[in-house]
Amino acid sequence: ERELRFRPPAEAPVRLFTEPELARYDGQQEGQPIYLAVKGVVFDVTSGKEFYGKGAPYNALAGKDSTRGVAKMSLDPADLTHDITGLTEEELKSLDDIFNNVYKAKYPIVGYTSRRILNEDGSPNLDFKPEDQPHFNIKDEF
């Protein structure tokens, strides 16, 4: 008779972050993780504290979805938003390159922004497909 064993997940469960929740992880408090979101994906950038921590050069990106700022390579407060309206093809390509080659390559995914999964009114975003998400791998689900 085979014994079934429970195998806990290797990583913590993925979380859904509202803007105020994500803002708590802006690198200002010592000992607190540092999170930032790009394309609605929340990354734990604590290991890059020298870049994203308090007083660090890219701290303005932490604690929010900074997709536009990453695409434009801008720390202007007006660019520190999820909104990619009006970005050029070159900026969108840069965004994808940085998303894949920096954030996904270096930092663990800890969740998604609620905006990615929910509409403004809190109803489900019907365009959200887990299989299209950067961390999804069907073989890991079983």
N, C-alpha and C positions, 0 to 999 in steps of 0.2 A: 504494500500500500504506500503510495507516494504521499509525502508530507508537503502540504502547501505552506509556503512561507510568505509572509508579508514583507515586501521590500520597500522601505520608505523612499520617497523621491530624493535624488541626489541634491536637488536644489530646493530652496524655499518656494512655496507656491507663488504664482504670478498674481500680482495685485492690480486693482483698478484705482487710479489716483485722480481725485478732483484737483482743480487748481489750488485751492487752499491747503490741501493735504501735501501736494508736491512742494509748495512754498516752504513747508517746515524743514525741508532737506536742502537748504540753500547754502550750506557750508559755513554759516555764521556761528553755530554752536559747536564747541569742542566736544569730541566724542560721538557726535551724531553723524550718521552716514550722509554722503553728499550725492544727490540724485539730479539728473537733468534728463529732459526728454527731447528726442529728435524724431520727427515724423510720427509722433504719438507713442513712441516706444520709450519707456523709462529705463535709464541705465544707472547703475551704481558706479559713480566715478570717484568714489572715496580713495581708491588706490592712486588716483591722479590729484591728490590733495594739493600738491604744489602748483597745480594749474587751476583748480576749481575751488579751493578752500578760501577762507576769509582772507581778504587782501591779495589774493592770487590774480594773475592776469586775466583769467577767463571766469572769474567768480560770477560775473554778471549773467552767464549762461545757466548757472545752477538754480535749482528750485523752480524751474518752469519749462515749458515746451519752447525751446529756442530755435525751432526749425528754420525760420526765416534768417535769423542771425547767422546760423551755421552756413546756410546757402550763400549768403552775401559776404561771409567773413566779416561780420559787423557786430560791434558791441553797443551800437546805438540803441537806447531803450525802446525806440519805436520799432526796431527790428527784432526785439526779443519776444517773438510771438510764434504761434503755430501757423499763422496765415501765410500761404505761399502765393497768394494772388499777385499776378504781375511779374513774377520772377522770369528772368530770361532762360532760354534753353541752356546756356552756359552755367548759370547759377543752379539750375535744377540738376545738371550733370554733376557739378561740384558737390551738391547736397548728397546725391546718391553715392558718390565716391567716398566722401567723408563718413557717411552713415555706415557703409559696408567696411571700409578699410581702417577706420579709426574706432568708432563706437562699437560696432558689432564684433570687431576683431579683438578689442582690448578690454571691454567692460561687460559685466554680466547684466542681463535683462532682468529687472525686478518687477516690471509691470507695464501697464499701458495707461495713457491718459483717458479719463472717462469720455472725453470728447471723441476719441477714436471709436468707441464702442456704443456710446449713447448720443442721441440727438440733443439739441439744446433743451427740449422740453422733457428730457429724461426717458423718452421712448427708445427702444432698441434701434441701432443703426443697421438697417437690413443689408447694407453693403459690406458689413464686417464679416469676413470669412476667416476663421481660425487657421485654416490651411494656407492662407496667404501671408500669415504673420511670420516675422523673421525667425522666431525660435521654434516654430512648429515642425515636428518630424513625426509622422504617423507611427513609425516603429517604436518611438519612445513612449507612446501612449499605452502600449501593451506590455 
